[in-house]
Amino acid sequence: MVEKPLYTPESLRRLIDQGEGQFVELKGTWSYDQDPPLAGAKRRIRDFVAEYVAAFANADCGTLVIGVEDDGTPTGHGRSGDEIATLLEVPTRRLRSPLSYDHQLRKLR
């Protein structure tokens, strides 16, 4: 993890408010097929992380925000610390050559 935060809560909120685009992807992690919503499939989320990190690496970089719906609503991730650690390992475990990346966990509420 980087020593200096990548985003303050305020700067992250501004980024989210700008919406998705070439350099920003918002990814909610909940499945709304049932009431109450359930945490989405772990594999699907890991696949998504690998796909977007690779896409950003092949472009001019970008920011993937997990736990925020497409409309900018922060919904969290509903994952344990171990599951988050596994998610953060996706770029180095799944992509060839393993990528260097920065990440941070940030509370928005």
N, C-alpha and C positions, 0 to 999 in steps of 0.2 A: 504494500500500500504506500502511496506517496506520503511524504512527511507533511507537506502543506496541503490542506484540503483542495480538491479540484473545484468544488463549488461550495459556496455558503448556502444556507437554506434559501436566502433571498435570490441569489444568482441562479440557483437551480429552479426555483419557481418561475423566474423570468424565462429561462430556457424552455421549460414545459409550456408556458403560456404562448410562446412563439409557435408551438405545434410541430408536428413531424415535417421532415423535409429531407433533403439530400444528406445532411449531416446529423440529424436527430431522429431517433426511433424510440417510441414509447411502447412498453410492453406490459400489459396487465397479466397477472398470473392466476386469476380466478376463473373457474368455469361456472357460467351462469345458467347451465342447463337444469339446475335443481334449485330449490329454495329450502334452506339458505344456500348460497353459493359455496362451492367446494374449491379447495386449492387445485389448480390445474395439474395435469400429468407432468411429473418431473422430467421425463424423457423429452416431451414436447418443448418444454422451456429450455432444456440444455441444447436441443437441436437449434432452437431459435437463436440462442446466444452464439453458438458456433457459426451459424449462417451470417449473422450481422457483424460479428467481429471480423470474419473473413472478408465480408463486403467492404467494411470500413477500411481494412488494411489494404485492400486493392484499389481504394479510392484515395481521397485526401483526408482520411481519418473521419471520425464522427463520435457521437455520444449515444450510447444505448442506456435508456432509463428503464429499469425493471421495477414493477410495482405501481405503474401509472398507466391508466387506461388511455386509449387513443384520443379521447376528448380532454385529456389533461387532469382527470380526476385521480388523485393518489388513493390507491386501494391497498397498498402494502403487498407483502409476498406470502405471508402465512407459512413460512418455512422455519425449520430449526436451524441452529447455528451450524450443525454438521452439513445440512443440505445446502446452506449458503456457501460454505467452504467448498463443497463439491462443484457448485455452480461457478464459483470464481476460478476453478481449475480448468474449466472447459477449454479456454483458448490454448493453454499449454498442453493439455492432454489430447485434444482432438485434431488440432490443426498442425499441418506440416508446412514449413518449419514452425516450431512453436513460436508464438508471438509474445512480444513484450507489450504489456498494457498497464494502465493505471486504473484503479477502482477505488470507490469509497462507498460506505453505507451511510445514508443520510435520512433522518426523520423529517418529514414535511408537516406533520400535524402538530 
